[in-house]
Amino acid sequence: ISYTENTPVHSWAYRKAFENIKNLNAYLLQENVGLSFIFNFLLEEMGKRIDDLEKHVADLMTEAGIENTNEELRVK
């Protein structure tokens, strides 16, 4: 990936995001941080957010007087 001034979207946000990605890549290469560690961390965070979302949905359904089991809330 490279950034040039000819890039169609050359806004400040795009440049900043590109710089952050370059810095993260340099850090990962320098510190030998494995991608599996990062993916595992991100998956754990996503799992926590899904658990929180399920809890909030169940709480809202209880407040609304709708009675469902957790199994009924899960996507099949």
NORDA-V302204 format. One line per field, one symbol per residue. phi: phi as a letter, one per 30 degrees, with the letter a starting at -180 (. if undefined). A space follows every 10 residues. Layout:
phi: ???
This chain:
phi: .bcbddeecc dedddddddd dddddddddd chdddddddd dddddddddd eddddddddd ddddiccbde dddddc
